[in-house]
Amino acid sequence: MRQRLINKTVPQETLSKGGTLKGAKGISKSAIIAETISLPTLLLDSTISKADWIEGLKHHSKTLTSLLLNDQIDAFNEYLSSQFGSGIPELSESVSKTKKGLTSINYRPILQDLLQTAILIEHSTIPPYLTALYSIKDGTNALASQIIRSVAVEEMLHLIMVCNVMNAVNIQPSVNRPQNYPNYPMKLPMNVDFYVGLETFSTNSIATFIAIESPSSPLVKAPKSDKVTVPQALFSKSAAVQENNFWTLENMKGFIMENVHTIGEYYDVLFFYITVFQIIAYYKEHGSFPQNFEELNTGGIFTGNPAKQISPEQYYGSGGKLHPVESLSGVIAVFQEIKGQGEGADDSIFDVDPSQFEEGAELAHYFRFKEVFHEHFYINGNYQPFMDENGMMPVNTPPNGKALPVDWNAAYPMKPNPKMADYESNPQLYAQGKAFNQTYKNLLDAIQAAVEGHAKELEKSVLYMYALKEQAIGLMSQPLNAQQNAGPTFEYPTN
């Protein structure tokens, strides 16, 4: 009869009197000491049920990610020790076979798929943001334009940093092939109920952007007006399960499609998967499991060529910080940056590192878009009616500070989600649409060359971005029919 590996996930001595893991954020005592399957069981025991595997994945991914992505290294070491410190109990014959098979798992195609999906998620936001930006008529909506532009640039930063993660684990990223192109309208590859598309600047498009950037947490610290200022120049800166093996790409993606609802949650689960494969790599090399973060941080799956890393001085954009990746700590920095810029960091509405902005603290994407939608800044607002006793307010609290003027009519009436097929009867529009798509392909080609080790090519991106704006406006300013104008299609160019 097999021995089921169940233990309390963190020893009692790591809990404070208040029932919270020392140093951990938002992890309750009841969650920590729940009678769930242990991490060794989750990794090694193929005889557990699919339901137990899913529940174990939920529990350990949340625990591990909450600790490491919040820099709680000491608490993580205690967690890891509680899981692997006493060694692995004697296993049944079937589990032992799985343990041997663990060392032969090929993590590369799995991480390639999951990380390429992360690139697709980041890529999927860029054309919609640029479309809304370019549709704003010159001389209008200056503040709204600055906000949208700043977010678009940071999404490009996120895409490049995910490429850094892929290169760190010696998997070549791909951004410029036909299969890398989003096809609009589309749903993000998660459990979401909204579509992302190419639309003119409007309350509808901004509402979609808010949905894209939605935070995982329902609460956030209310902003204080005496410590920050409003930035005035934002841009200047499931298939059948294989028997006895739950750790398949199909199962891992299936878990995401069922349980992941925000981009931040996607990165949480992705980080857990990366860490799992790093643990497996450590076991394969040492014949034992890591006991602390220092043992887990380097080596293992991080076998990529450091020369392929894009460094901060090579990135043309502004806003946020680009992190090269050579170890698990580099992945942590990347995911902290991406999550912080998107949904806020440290339970606040602000970016992961506000010190980088000379004008003051930078808001996360979700809250920047809410400022545009509600036509008010957060700073200097009164949020007392929304706050609880701890100064926390719901993330959907509208900004009510200084007015942010928006003219919703000052945008070209572009047809939503245009296609090149719409222009076949108009040679001029067809030629312009084709030229735009070629310029966008040139931009992606420059990024591709850079992440293949030719970082100098990234400098060309600045020129392509200027050309894109001019070409997009050229399309948007021309009627397509009696009610709508043309617009950029962001399709892969064809002859």
Helices and strands as residue ranges (DSSP letters): G 12-14, H 29-32, H 39-44, H 50-68, H 73-84, H 93-102, H 107-135, H 142-168, G 178-180, H 203-212, E 219-221, H 249-259, H 263-286, H 293-297, G 306-308, G 312-314, H 328-343, G 354-356, H 365-374, G 384-386, E 392-394, G 420-423, H 427-451, G 455-459, H 460-476
